Every structure is written in C-alpha cells, then in structure tokens.
Amino acid sequence: MPIQNPNPNKKKKKHSNQDDDEDDTVQGKQQTQFEFCKVCRLNHNQGRRHIYFPNHKKALSSFLYRFQSKFKNDVAFYLKKPMPLRPEHAALNRLWCVFCDFDILEYDSSFACGNAIAHLASAEHLKGLKSFLWKYGGGMDRMDSFRISESDFTKWEKKCKLLKSEAAGGGSHGSLIGPLNDIHNESKSEYVNSFDKNKLDCLTSDVKCSNSVVPLQDHTIERSQISHSKICTVGPQILHAGTGVGLGARTPNGLPGFFGNQHYTHSVPKEGPAYSCPNDGKQVYPYEGIAIGDGHSQGTSSEESRLQTQENGGGNVHSGAPPPWFSAAEKIQLDNKLNQGLGDLVSSLGEQMKTSKLNPKRVGAAWAERRKIELELEKRGELVRHDFGADWLPNFGRVWQSGSRKDSRKEFLGENKTWRKVDSQIEKPSQLQPYISKRMRTENTAE
Amino acid sequence: MNYLLTTLTKKQEVDSMIRDTIDKVLVLCFGRASDSIFLQLDEILYKSVREVSKFATVALVDIDSDDVQVYIKYFDITLIPSTVFFFNAHHMKMDCGSADHTKWVGTFLRKQDFVDVVEAIYRGAMKGKLIVTCPLPPDRIPKFQLLYKDV
C-alpha cells in the first residue's frame, strides 16, 4: 500500500490520502462549530473565514449603512439641536443599538434621543462597538461614525441645560418649540398643543373637503426649512381626494419612504398614526411636526395653488392625461424596439463578449489566449505553423514525483536518456571469437 | 474501438490534440481494444460524448502503438484503462480517494458518473484549480492497487 504523507499545513480530510505536490484543493472546509452571523443572519461553520466572504461584506455594508442613516438622521440631528422630548412621542423615539444588542428606550429622558446619545457616548458602547467590528470585520477606522465623542456629548449636555434653564425661567411653551414652527413660516404653537383636537377635525372635515386643506394626522419630520415648506404643502396634497397623482416624484429627498406607501383615497386619514411610520416600527425620529389646521390653510394656500396649477398644467386624472409613469414606459418601449434592431449586431459581438469574459484565473488561461491567437493567424495563413518538435511533452504531474510539474518533464527526459544510454551499451555487439586454448596460443607464438 | 470516438495512435496526434483543445477539458483514455473494461468505458464515453461536448473533448489512445509509448511511460500508465484529464494543455489531477491523483483508473459505473467527473474537472479548472476532488461517493470509484515505482 502506498505511504501516506500527511502535510501538516493542509486541512485533513476523512476519506483521502494526499500527495506532496497537491497544488490546491477545491473543498477545504474547516470543521468548526456552527455560529450565527448577525449580519448575514445565517448559521455557518466557516469560523473566522466567514467575514471575508463577499456576501458577508455586502450584507455588512448594508447593515452598517442602515444603522448609520438612523444615527445620522436622528441622533446626530438632536445632538446638534437638543429638543425636549414629550412623553407621548417617547414610544417612537427608541433606538436599537446593533453593536450592543440593546434597545434604548426614551421613556424617562427629558430630551429627544437623550438616552440614545448618552449610550452612544458611553464606554460600554465603545466596547460593544469594538467587539462587533472585530467579530464581523467592519473596519476599525469607521468606529467614530458609530459613536459620539465625549466633546460632542458635553456640548450636547450644556445645550440641554441651557434649554432647561430657559424653560424653568418661564418662557412660553411655544418658544421652546420655536424651531418646530418654522414649518409654517408663522408660529402656530396652538396646533402642537391641540394635536388631538385636529385629529377629530380632519376626520370630519375630510369627507366634505375636495380642495380644502386637511390636517395631517401625525407629525412630520423636519430636516430643513425648505423641505418643511414642501412637506406642509405636499402633505395636504396627499390627503386630497382625487389629486394624488405624481406625488411620488415630488417628495423631498429627506423623506423617500414616508410618502412611498400612501394610498390616495379617503381611507388615508382614518389610518392616522399608522401611516406615519410606513416602513416598519423602527422609525427612530420623533414625529414632532405640526398638524395643519383649517385656519392655517390660508397661510399656505398660495403655495398650494401654485402646486395645483402645476399639476393641472401637466394634466391629471380628471383631465384624462396619461400618468407620468406611462410616458416613461413609452420611452422604455421605444428603447426596446431600438435594442431589437441592434440585436443582430449584438449577437455577433456576443460570442466575442463571451470569450472575453472567461475567467482570467482559469487554468492555462495565458496559454489558451496565446494559442487562440496562433490558431487564428494560422487560419488566415499569416503565420506558418511551427512544429513543436517530436519531443514536446505536456507538463504532467507524475505520481511519484515531488516538485513542480516542469521538473517532472525534465526528470522524465533525463530518465529517458539514461535508458537510451544503457540500451546502447547493451546493444554494442560483443565480438564473438573462437576459443583458443593457451597451449595453442603459445604454440602459435612460438612458431 | 468505436469509430465515432477519435482514436489516436501517434504521438504527434496526441500532441496536437492536447495543444488544440482550448478552454475545454480533454479526456484521454488509454487502453487496449481487446480489454473488456476498456470496452465498457468506451461504451459509456460514446454515450456521453455529445452531452459534454460543450465543455469537454474525448479521445482514445491505443497503448499498443509504438509511437505513443513515450506517453505511456510519461504518464505512468500501468493499469488499463487509464484516463488522463487536460485543460488548456495543463494536466488536471483528481483526488478520488485512491493513491494516484494523476489519472482515473478503470471505467465509470454510469454515464452520469462520467459527466459528474468531467464537470468537476471543468469547474475546478475554470476557477484556476489544478486538482479537484471527486464528486462521486467512494463506492462508485473503481479501486485498484498502485504498483510501486520500481516494482
């Protein structure tokens, strides 16, 4: 039986013996325990190798991106502008810290995202973050984008104290939420307080209104003044019975998902708070927007009418104009037709494309490319076929060989030569001579 | 020997076969027409050559011809039938659980086995691997005793 030569560097397999000169193996799975990767959400037994797989890297980048967007949009915003947290909005304001696997609730904090900011600035979070990045391979240089530095935290605390002192100083409730009211271009603090009243109002008024403003059922998010004004004008537009066309294109960049799932029917207002969080329950930012009341419509009616005229100019469902996506679809159809026309050209190039896309790392790729060129040239007759010679041998990894494959050929040729030499020596004819006895020889010489 | 499978009798033919098969697996089967196992292998090859034609070429080599003896020595062919795999003029090894990874000794039990083996070789070669593991379970692989080098 052949001798087994286990190579300590190679991973041991159960069923096979190994050569010394194995170049590479296709299956070399490590036999480790199964563990759960939080990022890819799958169980694997690849151990530490798993974090370098491309699928994991993709999943990790989207995972971190999601957390980072929540962090930036919400927590970072409130870090710069601390606002007091109202208890009814605390439920919306929670954050799941993915690094520490820990849900940060805001029920007992006085400021928006207070607990979240405190946690993200803490040492425990830093520890959790480090271990997460080590375990899942996120890149240790990105740590700062997932935590709050101590200097920022102290600044935030100071701002909070200032706000508290202002509030304690007895300013009106409206002034605290001053920045929130920018959305209307006039202070409408009463609307914040009469949030509940407005809900009922809109429910009743919605049925009546066809072109009048209906208050939003829930708060909107404020990113900037520009987007605020857009929101306040777009918001009532959504609730319009019948004029909801093409709004998807008009949503501000800050709120892609908010309006994404709107239904342009009367049922929208009834859904109420449900539709303010269309995507999932994980909406982090508090909806501290402003409910738009009937009386407020005058303030923004000019903007609304402008928007309405824009829509009317482009046509809407009532005017029988095609929806905006249809024109886009027509374009796509045209493109398809054009593509079919070009299809012939494409197919002829297709073969060339296919070959050029062959894995460059495949075995003998360089040799194959050269050989193809040679064959083509031979076909054309440009290059005279040069004989490789009768002694050409392919590179072959021999059975009892230890070394590279080129060596095997040399070894073989060397062996061949020695055999030939031996053969030729044997083949030298030994001249046969008749036996002459000594006596005969001496007699001959004597004579 | 089956007339539909290319049979090679000269070294130059084998050389050109190896050199001209580009981006496809070259299956070279060494054997003797009088051998029953070789005939069985031939039968299986004949049935499956068309199915693997997109990624493999099959050729038979008669070991009784003088011209090819160099190859027989070079490839250490001692047991018949032996099949050697090439890809882009590079020799592909396959680990079948036996001691000899450089060639496949014996016949295939089924047509599908042969296709699986060639597919495994092709996949490994396209990934840049010079040795692949056999996809067949050990009971399907013909067993043999490898002769020692100087025996």
Boltz contact constraints between the chains, C-beta under 6 A:
constraints:
  - contact:
      token1: [A, 2]
      token2: [B, 99]
      max_distance: 6.0
  - contact:
      token1: [A, 2]
      token2: [B, 146]
      max_distance: 6.0
  - contact:
      token1: [A, 15]
      token2: [B, 97]
      max_distance: 6.0
  - contact:
      token1: [A, 16]
      token2: [B, 95]
      max_distance: 6.0
  - contact:
      token1: [A, 16]
      token2: [B, 97]
      max_distance: 6.0
  - contact:
      token1: [A, 17]
      token2: [B, 99]
      max_distance: 6.0
  - contact:
      token1: [A, 19]
      token2: [B, 101]
      max_distance: 6.0
  - contact:
      token1: [A, 22]
      token2: [B, 131]
      max_distance: 6.0
  - contact:
      token1: [A, 23]
      token2: [B, 130]
      max_distance: 6.0
  - contact:
      token1: [A, 23]
      token2: [B, 131]
      max_distance: 6.0
  - contact:
      token1: [A, 24]
      token2: [B, 129]
      max_distance: 6.0
  - contact:
      token1: [A, 26]
      token2: [B, 124]
      max_distance: 6.0
  - contact:
      token1: [A, 26]
      token2: [B, 129]
      max_distance: 6.0
  - contact:
      token1: [A, 26]
      token2: [B, 132]
      max_distance: 6.0
  - contact:
      token1: [A, 26]
      token2: [B, 133]
      max_distance: 6.0
  - contact:
      token1: [A, 27]
      token2: [B, 133]
      max_distance: 6.0
  - contact:
      token1: [A, 359]
      token2: [B, 126]
      max_distance: 6.0
  - contact:
      token1: [A, 361]
      token2: [B, 128]
      max_distance: 6.0
  - contact:
      token1: [A, 362]
      token2: [B, 125]
      max_distance: 6.0
  - contact:
      token1: [A, 362]
      token2: [B, 126]
      max_distance: 6.0
  - contact:
      token1: [A, 362]
      token2: [B, 128]
      max_distance: 6.0
  - contact:
      token1: [A, 363]
      token2: [B, 87]
      max_distance: 6.0
  - contact:
      token1: [A, 363]
      token2: [B, 88]
      max_distance: 6.0
  - contact:
      token1: [A, 363]
      token2: [B, 90]
      max_distance: 6.0
  - contact:
      token1: [A, 363]
      token2: [B, 125]
      max_distance: 6.0
  - contact:
      token1: [A, 363]
      token2: [B, 128]
      max_distance: 6.0
  - contact:
      token1: [A, 364]
      token2: [B, 88]
      max_distance: 6.0
  - contact:
      token1: [A, 364]
      token2: [B, 89]
      max_distance: 6.0
  - contact:
      token1: [A, 364]
      token2: [B, 90]
      max_distance: 6.0
  - contact:
      token1: [A, 367]
      token2: [B, 88]
      max_distance: 6.0
  - contact:
      token1: [A, 367]
      token2: [B, 89]
      max_distance: 6.0
  - contact:
      token1: [A, 368]
      token2: [B, 22]
      max_distance: 6.0
  - contact:
      token1: [A, 368]
      token2: [B, 23]
      max_distance: 6.0
  - contact:
      token1: [A, 368]
      token2: [B, 88]
      max_distance: 6.0
  - contact:
      token1: [A, 371]
      token2: [B, 22]
      max_distance: 6.0
  - contact:
      token1: [A, 372]
      token2: [B, 22]
      max_distance: 6.0
  - contact:
      token1: [A, 392]
      token2: [B, 15]
      max_distance: 6.0
  - contact:
      token1: [A, 393]
      token2: [B, 74]
      max_distance: 6.0
  - contact:
      token1: [A, 394]
      token2: [B, 18]
      max_distance: 6.0
  - contact:
      token1: [A, 394]
      token2: [B, 89]
      max_distance: 6.0
  - contact:
      token1: [A, 396]
      token2: [B, 91]
      max_distance: 6.0
  - contact:
      token1: [A, 397]
      token2: [B, 91]
      max_distance: 6.0
  - contact:
      token1: [A, 397]
      token2: [B, 102]
      max_distance: 6.0
  - contact:
      token1: [A, 398]
      token2: [B, 76]
      max_distance: 6.0
  - contact:
      token1: [A, 399]
      token2: [B, 76]
      max_distance: 6.0
  - contact:
      token1: [A, 399]
      token2: [B, 100]
      max_distance: 6.0
  - contact:
      token1: [A, 399]
      token2: [B, 102]
      max_distance: 6.0
  - contact:
      token1: [A, 400]
      token2: [B, 149]
      max_distance: 6.0
  - contact:
      token1: [A, 412]
      token2: [B, 74]
      max_distance: 6.0
